[in-house]
Amino acid sequence: MLSLSNHGFSDTLVILGAAGLVIPAFARFRISPVIGFILAGLVVGPFGLGSLVGQAPWLYYLTISDAHSIEPFAEFGIILLLFSIGLELSFKRLWAMRALVFGTGAAELFGSGLILAALLYLTGLSTGGAIGLGLALALSSTALVIPIAGTTSPVGRAAFAMLLFEDLALVPIIFGLGAMAPNPDGTGVTKLLMTLGIGAATVAALFLGGRIVLPRMFAQAARTKSPELFLAASLLVVIVASLATTAAGLSPIVGALIAGLLIAETEYHGEVEAITAPFKGLALGVFLLTVGMQLDLGFVAANWAALLGASLMVMIVKVAVTTVLLRWSGARMGTAAETGVLMASPSETTLIVLGVAGAAGLIAPGTAAFWSAVTAIGLTATPLLAKAGRGAARKIEGKNGAQIADEDLAQVEGGTVVIGFGRVGRTVAEMLRRHDKPYVAVDADIDTVVRARRAGFHVLFGDVTRSELVDQLQLGRARALVLTMDDPVLTVRLTKRVRGWVPGLPIIARARDAGHAAELYRAGATDAVPETLESSLQLSEALLVDLGLGVGPVIASIHEKRDEMRRSIKEAAGLQREPRLTRSRLNASPESTEALS
């Protein structure tokens, strides 16, 4: 029978309780749960309330006095994270990233590591200690960076490529440090070569066996229609692959990534991704709790100046190296800077390398403890670095895109200005282009702008919340303005401002619903199109026809509903005319077409 005095059971209750409180509490205040978990770990950990268990024994049931007791949970969380990353990838995409992984990724790790090693050598460390510590600090956190940046955005792709190389290089780094020990046994290089050979054979066996076994295994699980069996099969694949790579001397996260890649090539990857998502989130939260538990506030308070200086040194070097390499590889300056800032802090694997360097005698225990505190501080600061990186990218791209060229303004003359280039703005631009009508589109997302320009659209980067950009567009020379942003407040504000400036300009705005459409009409819009209205009417029409009702009565009822909405918007907006809520039908009769107009 389980007892609360059992360490594992008590720690599990504390972890689940912290997760149950942190996620909803911080979500309510729109604060990242990442920060919440780290702070919770700090409070309930051995350097927080856990240190008071001796004076108040009842705190035993609410705290964790030994941070090492939950490290296995944290490691499993990282394994599930790499597994989920593998599910989002494919062999084709991974192969396409090979230059970024083994080129930029390798240059970033060894470039940052060597610069940091040189600086540490100047402080009096031995050559081996400086190299080991430099490489340890050059690593960045996969567990924090990927959930923040993802793997599909330009920043996420660049960060993932470099992190993937770091994960692959972890085992060679560990063996290399063993070979650099003051009194090595002379077998370090031999062990490294053997590990790499056995590891390569293991990875090949996993790929071959996975392609044969996994489709059949998941097909059997799917036939049972049992979510529990599907989950068990998914976790079994992750565990077996991780154990195989661990037995071969590689990192277990390599096996987890391979397992995800193999399942991603099957038709079951969507179901596996959905069914394992809750476990990944919880396990990642456990890892973040361990990060908070490693922060000794007493040690930080006594050495805050040195810790701050060391943290800044590491971050500045990594930001500079990463930004320069990504810029050199062709990334935009904003993307390069954001990625560099995001990856500036050390990693959870830094602690592993520090332990190996300490065991090999390359660094003293006090040095390892100091840099472990630096690592914990850096991990805690990662969400703040992500926010700072996004702000820096916006400023850089905003500065670079602040001026509109004369050739762009030439398109405004007698043309249409489309503000917002999401799915709606893109469709509008496609129709304008199909009918040879000049247009200029503006969007505040630089990645959207880059993709659109590559596809041949005339799109400019710009933030219309800045009044000087709207002035530069010279809307008085335009023939029409289309507002497609998914920001109701900004759409109304921009409509009101432009209408006061250019009274005769047709302004066609995307409205969220009928109430928003009425507000836009009051602000001066020529036409406001409620997106939810037409989609719901089309859905209702399709449903009624499929239920067997005649097309004629259905169309008549749709027209009646549309007329009701016209009158409702007219009354709410105080219009003298009825708003146009039309939808043309190629198969409609002349009478019904007239009724629609």
C-alpha positions, -999 to 999 in steps of 0.1 A, spaced: 0 0 0 13 34 -10 21 59 18 26 96 17 60 90 33 71 73 2 94 97 -16 83 88 -51 46 90 -44 49 123 -24 71 139 -51 46 128 -78 17 145 -59 37 177 -56 45 177 -93 9 171 -104 -3 197 -79 21 223 -92 11 215 -128 -26 218 -119 -20 252 -103 6 267 -126 -10 262 -160 -44 277 -154 -31 304 -130 -5 318 -154 -27 313 -184 -53 335 -167 -27 363 -164 -13 356 -199 21 347 -186 41 319 -201 37 286 -181 74 281 -187 81 309 -162 54 295 -139 69 261 -137 104 275 -131 91 297 -103 71 268 -88 103 247 -88 121 275 -70 94 277 -44 89 240 -37 124 229 -43 153 221 -20 165 257 -19 130 270 -13 104 257 11 121 223 8 149 236 29 125 242 58 113 206 62 135 201 92 118 230 110 83 223 97 79 186 89 45 191 74 62 208 45 75 174 34 41 167 18 41 200 -1 77 202 -13 106 183 -29 137 182 -8 158 163 -33 158 177 -69 176 146 -82 146 124 -74 126 138 -103 154 140 -128 142 107 -145 108 124 -151 126 154 -167 147 132 -189 116 114 -201 100 148 -209 129 157 -231 127 124 -249 90 129 -256 97 164 -268 122 151 -294 98 124 -303 71 150 -310 96 170 -331 103 139 -351 65 135 -357 64 170 -373 93 162 -397 99 139 -426 130 123 -441 126 146 -471 125 177 -450 154 165 -428 175 159 -459 167 193 -472 180 208 -440 214 189 -441 234 220 -451 219 240 -422 223 212 -397 259 202 -405 271 235 -419 256 264 -398 249 241 -369 284 228 -366 299 263 -371 276 277 -344 285 251 -318 323 250 -324 326 287 -331 308 297 -299 326 270 -280 361 280 -291 355 318 -285 341 310 -250 370 286 -244 395 314 -253 379 338 -229 378 312 -201 414 303 -207 423 339 -201 407 336 -166 432 310 -157 415 277 -166 436 249 -181 433 243 -219 412 211 -214 390 228 -188 385 259 -210 375 237 -240 352 215 -221 335 244 -204 333 264 -236 316 236 -255 292 230 -225 281 267 -225 278 268 -263 249 243 -261 214 257 -262 182 243 -248 161 221 -271 135 216 -243 128 253 -242 136 268 -276 115 244 -297 83 248 -278 88 286 -281 98 288 -317 83 257 -332 99 240 -363 80 256 -392 88 294 -389 121 307 -403 133 312 -367 121 277 -357 138 261 -387 171 277 -381 170 270 -343 160 234 -348 188 227 -373 214 240 -349 199 222 -319 197 190 -338 234 191 -345 241 199 -309 221 168 -298 240 147 -323 274 161 -311 267 155 -274 281 120 -272 313 128 -292 318 158 -269 315 136 -238 340 111 -251 363 138 -263 364 153 -228 371 119 -213 401 116 -237 414 151 -225 414 141 -189 448 148 -171 454 110 -166 434 93 -195 436 56 -198 445 59 -235 413 43 -248 392 75 -252 396 77 -290 391 40 -294 359 41 -274 347 71 -294 353 53 -328 336 22 -315 306 41 -302 302 59 -335 304 27 -355 280 8 -332 257 39 -331 256 41 -369 247 4 -371 220 8 -345 204 38 -363 204 19 -396 188 -11 -379 161 12 -363 153 27 -397 151 -7 -414 132 -24 -387 108 6 -381 98 7 -418 88 -30 -417 74 -33 -382 57 0 -374 30 0 -401 19 -35 -391 20 -28 -354 -1 4 -356 -25 -12 -381 -32 -39 -354 -36 -12 -327 -60 8 -350 -82 -22 -356 -89 -26 -319 -102 10 -318 -86 13 -284 -69 46 -276 -52 30 -246 -35 4 -269 -26 30 -294 -9 51 -266 9 20 -253 22 12 -287 34 48 -292 53 48 -259 67 14 -265 82 26 -298 98 57 -280 112 36 -252 126 8 -274 143 33 -297 157 53 -269 170 22 -251 186 10 -283 205 42 -289 215 44 -252 228 8 -253 248 18 -284 264 47 -265 244 74 -281 220 98 -265 184 85 -259 170 116 -275 185 105 -308 164 73 -306 133 94 -297 138 116 -328 143 85 -350 111 70 -336 92 102 -344 106 103 -379 96 67 -386 60 71 -373 58 104 -393 62 84 -425 31 63 -417 -6 72 -419 -9 71 -381 13 100 -372 -17 124 -367 -33 101 -342 0 94 -324 8 131 -322 -26 139 -306 -26 111 -281 9 118 -268 6 156 -266 -7 158 -230 22 136 -217 47 157 -235 34 189 -220 33 174 -185 68 159 -188 82 192 -201 67 209 -171 85 185 -148 118 194 -165 111 231 -159 104 223 -123 139 208 -120 154 239 -135 138 260 -108 149 236 -81 186 241 -91 185 279 -84 201 285 -50 190 321 -42 214 323 -14 244 315 -37 230 338 -63 227 367 -38 262 362 -26 277 360 -61 253 380 -82 278 403 -98 300 374 -110 270 354 -121 255 383 -140 288 390 -158 294 354 -167 258 351 -180 261 382 -201 295 370 -215 280 337 -226 249 353 -241 268 380 -260 291 355 -276 264 332 -287 241 360 -300 270 374 -321 281 340 -335 246 328 -343 235 360 -358 266 364 -380 264 328 -392 227 329 -401 231 362 -418 260 348 -438 239 317 -448 213 340 -463 187 346 -434 172 380 -430 187 402 -404 156 401 -382 154 363 -383 191 360 -376 190 383 -346 158 367 -331 173 332 -334 206 344 -319 189 360 -289 166 330 -284 195 305 -283 217 327 -262 213 308 -229 230 275 -220 212 242 -221 200 214 -199 227 193 -216 252 218 -204 248 203 -169 256 169 -183 288 181 -200 298 200 -168 294 168 -148 316 149 -173 342 176 -173 343 176 -135 345 138 -133 374 139 -158 393 164 -136 392 192 -162 374 216 -139 372 220 -101 339 212 -83 336 249 -73 339 259 -109 313 234 -120 289 246 -93 294 283 -104 286 275 -141 257 253 -131 242 283 -114 249 303 -146 231 276 -166 201 276 -143 198 314 -146 201 313 -184 174 286 -186 151 307 -164 157 337 -186 150 319 -219 113 330 -222 124 366 -216 151 363 -242 125 350 -267 104 381 -261 134 403 -264 144 386 -296 110 391 -312 111 428 -302 146 432 -317 135 415 -350 105 438 -353 127 469 -348 153 457 -373 127 448 -399 107 479 -392 138 501 -396 147 483 -428 112 486 -442 103 520 -429 105 537 -464 84 529 -493 101 532 -527 89 553 -556 83 523 -577 60 509 -550 41 542 -548 36 540 -586 14 510 -580 -8 530 -556 -16 555 -584 -50 544 -596 -46 510 -579 -59 491 -549 -41 491 -515 -46 458 -496 -36 459 -460 -31 425 -445 -19 395 -465 -33 365 -448 -56 340 -465 -82 368 -472 -57 394 -485 -40 368 -507 -73 358 -523 -81 395 -530 -46 400 -545 -51 369 -567 -83 382 -581 -69 416 -587 -39 401 -605 -62 378 -625 -81 408 -639 -49 429 -645 -57 455 -618 -28 472 -601 -24 467 -564 0 470 -535 -4 448 -504 11 456 -470 17 432 -441 35 434 -408 47 398 -408 81 398 -426 79 360 -431 46 364 -449 60 392 -470 90 371 -481 69 341 -490 44 363 -509 71 381 -529 87 348 -539 53 338 -552 52 369 -574 28 391 -553 35 428 -549 37 429 -511 55 454 -488 66 450 -453 51 476 -430 32 481 -397 1 501 -403 -2 509 -366 26 534 -373 10 566 -386 40 575 -407 36 544 -428 0 551 -436 10 586 -446 37 572 -470 11 551 -488 -4 582 -502 -39 567 -502 -53 599 -518 -39 586 -551 -54 551 -547 -86 539 -563 -97 517 -534 -85 505 -500 -92 469 -488 -87 461 -451 -83 423 -444 -66 423 -410 -79 400 -383 -79 428 -358 -113 444 -353 -101 474 -333 -73 483 -357 -96 479 -387 -121 503 -372 -94 528 -362 -78 527 -396 -111 531 -414 -120 561 -393 -86 578 -399 -85 572 -436 -121 583 -441 -114 616 -424 -84 621 -446 -98 608 -480 -136 612 -480 -142 598 -514 -120 567 -512 -139 534 -514 -130 514 -482 -139 477 -483 -133 461 -449 -134 425 -436 -157 423 -406 -157 396 -380 -195 396 -376 -226 417 -380 -219 439 -350 -184 446 -362 -197 454 -397 -221 480 -382 -192 495 -363 -172 497 -395 -200 514 -413 -202 540 -386 -165 545 -389 -169 553 -426 -164 520 -445 -180 518 -479 -186 481 -476 -181 458 -446 -182 421 -453 -190 399 -423 -170 367 -428 -190 346 -404 -223 355 -420 -216 343 -455 -199 311 -443 -228 302 -421 -253 309 -448 -234 288 -473 -232 260 -447 -269 262 -440 -277 261 -477 -256 230 -482 -271 213 -452 -307 220 -462 -302 208 -498 -285 176 -485 -314 170 -462 -336 168 -493 -353 202 -494 -359 218 -527 -332 242 -540 -357 270 -547 -372 272 -512 -337 269 -497 -324 298 -517 -355 319 -509 -349 313 -472 -313 322 -475 -322 354 -492 -347 362 -465 -321 356 -438 -296 378 -456 -323 406 -458 -328 403 -421 -291 408 -415 -291 437 -439 -318 454 -419 -301 446 -386 -268 461 -397 -285 491 -413 -303 499 -380 -272 494 -359 -250 515 -381 -276 542 -388 -273 539 -426 -296 555 -451 -290 526 -475 -290 489 -470 -255 474 -469 -245 450 -496 -244 414 -484 -243 398 -518 -231 365 -531 -233 359 -568 -244 325 -581 -234 313 -615 -264 289 -617 -290 314 -604 -318 326 -625 -320 363 -636 -348 368 -611 -328 353 -582 -297 372 -593 -316 405 -592 -329 395 -558 -294 390 -546 -283 425 -556 
